[in-house]
Amino acid sequence: MATEKQVTFVIVGGGIAGVTCAEQIASQFPSDEVCLLTASSLVKMVTNFKQVSKTLEEFDVEEQPSRFLEEKYPNLKVIQSAVSLLRAKEHLLQTENGQTFYYKKLCLCSGARPKLLTQDNPHVLGIRDTDSAQEFQKRLSKAKRIVVVGNGGIALELVYEVQGCQVIWAIKDKAIGNTFFDAGAAQFLIPSLESDKKDRSLPCKRARYTTDKTGAGHSGASGELGSALGPDWHGGIDLRGAQQNSSGVHTEYECEVEKIYTQQEFLQSKRSTEKFELGIWPVYVQLTNGKIYGCDFIVSATGVVPNTDPFLHGNNIELAADHGLVVDDHMRTSEQDVYAAGDVCTAGWEPRAHWQQMRLWTQARQMGWYAARCMAADVLEEPIELDFCFELFTHITKFFNYKVVLLGKFNAQGLGQDYELLLRCTKGQEYVKVVLTGGRMMGAILIGDTDLEETFENLILNQMDLSRYGEELLDPNIDIEDYFD
Ligand code: FAD
């Protein structure tokens, strides 16, 4: 039944950004109604939040039924229905189930979806939410060979975790993990990839990441709009293929997918003479380096596209080159009273010297929280400054069972030729890289249990001139913490 409702604050999206924003605004305005509209039946809640240092943070994430939120905040109502239309001039939103909402302030936190190599090919999968991860697992259990395309965090984890199935990994860069590391760090990690997968103890990225075990955790009516998985998304699922033995990873560097053939297309193509060599497979991938591989299916892990479709038609919303909603330093889009946070948005402000946007869990939480504070400041007509969390990029994660800490311009992003590197590497134990400009620390990559993160965070933030320390900065015999106390 069509209904209409006036609400002070409306937030769209039940992922980390939307839920954090809704919680913050609901607690700051307890006598105003707050509505969270989400396509997914479960919401993602941050628990056990811990500020590890000035900018490094850790937290657990729990997927919960929406009533948990409503019980915690009596003025917060969660409506499970996808938003199908925004008319920003009228401050109006419509949902797929026919409800209309008039808002005073709106925050869009609708996340992003995988950028697929091709749409509607049943042999090409993307991994985004609980449903797609389960579909992946089902298909993998019958697979002997898969092709993974992409070089970001999801691809890195996949190729490491999959067992009992040969993985052909196609990357466009010269080194693995280009989004997160340089070639040196990649070299450090490669032996882990080549080690016998059976010998690995399965790593856990975070102390706890829980999902609903009842099977209720499926996308909403619109089917494809669940929230993004995050750290340890593979923790509860068995990533095992149909082969008895681990069949290894073969990496094809500096190439992209040129063409995908169905079995029938391939057998009818000029390349069918190769079929005896290649064997009969459900799908074939031709790479730009000329090689062709048959496989059971292809995983497209080539990045994400922000979910903006319902918000664009008839509105004056500025989009960035990566198709995100451009936001200013108050998380405002180009439409009045419409804010955005998390994977759906693109930071349009001049970033601080050591920060860059990456579509990651921590930034989704920080942006959701800051967007709520900005909406509140606007309502109360109070000034607000860009939050301190945007001073320095920090990310803690685990790759190939190593702790990985990324700080600031860890890959010398945007520094041109104007930088020097200091390196320390102990095979199988740790890899430390420091990026310096004019003797000042701009960023660092710390792999392994280096214990250097807090000291380096301080050195980046305070921009102390380190020229006189030279290579001593990474001398393992010097207790660097004492040094800079
Ligand atoms: P999402 O979590 O995607 O939430 C979007 C919400 O909007 C969902 O609830 C969805 O249902 C809803 N929605 C969408 N469209 C509509 C609509 N029209 N109407 C109503 N609701 C709508 N990050 C890390 O930091 N570390 C990792 O190790 C890591 N691993 C990852 C592994 C995988 C497989 C994936 C997919 C992502 C990973 N990420 C990781 C990224 C991280 O999960 C995302 O950056 C983060 O979850 C984004 O949060 P969000 O709230 O912006 O969006």
Residues whose N, C-alpha, C, O or C-beta is under 5 A from the ligand:
A	BS01	FAD	V12 G13 G14 G15 I16 A17 G18 L37 T38 A39 S40 S81 A82 V83 C109 S110 G111 A112 I127 R128 I154 L225 G226 S227 A228 L229 G230 P231 W233 N307 P310 A341 G342 D343 V344 R359 L360 W361 T362 A364
